[in-house]
Amino acid sequence: MIKNLPNNDNWKLMDKDNDSQYYEKSFNFDFSSIHSNDIKKIVKLYVWRNYIEENKTLSKLYYDVKRFKYFNTFVISRRIFNLKDLTNNDIDMFMVYLNTLVSEKTNKPLAYSFRKLCLDVVKAIIRWGQIYMPQDFPREEIFTGREYTGVNKKIKTDFIPDQVIKRINKALLLEDNLYIRCSIVILKATGMRSGDLLNLKVGCMKPHLISGHTMTWFNHKSRRWMQDIPINSECAVAINELIIHTVELRRDAPENINEYIFIHKISAGKAKGEVRQINSQALSAWLNGEFKNNKMIRKGFIQRHNITDESGSFYNINSRLFRRTLATDMFSKGVDLVVIKEMLGHSNPQVTKRHYADVKDKERSKVWQEIGIIGNINDIDKSIIPNEEELLWFEENKGESARMCDGYCTKPIVNGEICDRLKKRKKCYTCVRYITTPEYLEAHRMHLRDLENQLEDNIYGDHFAEHIAPTIEILKEIINRLERL
């Protein structure tokens, strides 16, 4: 038996991780609903060992146990009393069972992502048990690795539409709650998670050496500090407002939260008059209203200001939507994916591209369509150059006057003068008169490597990066299409 394992079914564990957003907060674990004593013992050992060895965060373990209740209900119905005899068929049946369930909160079928989380808990416990308690777990592989992969499913980045953003911005001018106003402004500017937002401290902002301000905060998911992130003036004003507003509150606050800027004084109930840190549940209720038994008991920001989507339904907002909106806005403006990845604190740019960054700007989408690529320059005809005079000129000059270092220009001379774009070589990639072919693939690759090296060794700041980032994105698209040819 593991040392100091609690004997009862109700545990109250405190988060002892100094870098956790739940530091010194307690979580109540309830194992009483787990019907099988053998399974209950295993889940307890899994939680306790990962807790004392700090292999997983306490909050992660807490939500693992809450999600495990779905598997517990399933094994009860199947009369399964231990995990040792589980088979792949049981896992398949559990996934079918999850498909039949309806969420208590939304009265809708369980979301695909939530069903995956429920299976991930079972998988994590079994993988752990096969290492530490192999005699109590299946010896054969019971997972195929293809469960909830999202294969062949269209992944759509869920960002806040421009029209909704306009309504939010307009509503902010009329909003009286300082915490709501400032939190939305900060989330829009930085894309941080709500847990990180509510743990911001007095020293999180400082002046930039040249101009403006930068922010520093701890990214609790990636377990690292986000250092000197540039912020706009609106965000800087919001942070300064919070610092000023909480001066007196911080003097009266307990020592463990007297540096936080998202603190407030409780106005009702047993804790009336106490200064406490604002939690995620309170922020969500302030933004989207408070509900009980699917009935609204208190209006939130979106209800008071009538912020709705195209269908007229209230548009619920949260930090993840602001993260995805920020990433999509940056990507639509041509900011390099690596820059967006660093802004959001992701470990891999593919995560950023797949789930957070999308093209929503119609003009930029149009740019992609106008990139001129053809397999063979001799195939140019009226479908590409509809003007007969220009087509004739190109046929006669494609070997010399029309040729460029990485493609062709179908009309380099306009009104007797060389095209200004061609002379400066700044925007030819997006010009409707520019055409390139596979013979220039290596030239494009070399140009891309050169620009990426400039971006990596950039000493001039964000302005320089924003200047060359759009060209990098278009070059990547050109290379990708030429490689397919």
Buried (B, 14 or more C-beta within 10 A) or exposed (E): EEEEBBEEEEBEBEBEBEEBBBBEBEBEBEBEEBBBEEBBBBBBBBBBBBBBEEEBBBBEBBBBBEBBBBBBBBBBEEEBBBBBEBEEEBBEBBBEBBEEBEEEEEEEBBEEEBBBBBBBBBBBBBEBBBEEBEEBBBEEEBBEEEBBEEEEEEEEBEBBEEEBBEBBEEBBEEBEEBBBBBBBBBBBBBBBBBBBBBBBBBEBBEEEEEEEBBBBBBBBEEEEEBEEBBBBEEBBEBBBBBBEBBEEBBEEBEEEBBBBBBBBBEEEEEEEEEBBBBBBEBBBBBBBBBEEEEEEEEBBBBBBBEBBBEEEEBBBBBBBBBBBBBBBBBBBEBBBBBBBBBBBBBEEBEEBBEBBBBBBBEEBEEBBEEBBBBEEBEEBEEEEBEEEEEBEBBBEBBEEEBBBEBBBBBBBEEEEEEBEBBEEEEBBBBBEBBBBBBEBBEBBBEBBEEBBEBBEEBEEEEEEBBEBBBBBBBBBBBBEBBEEE
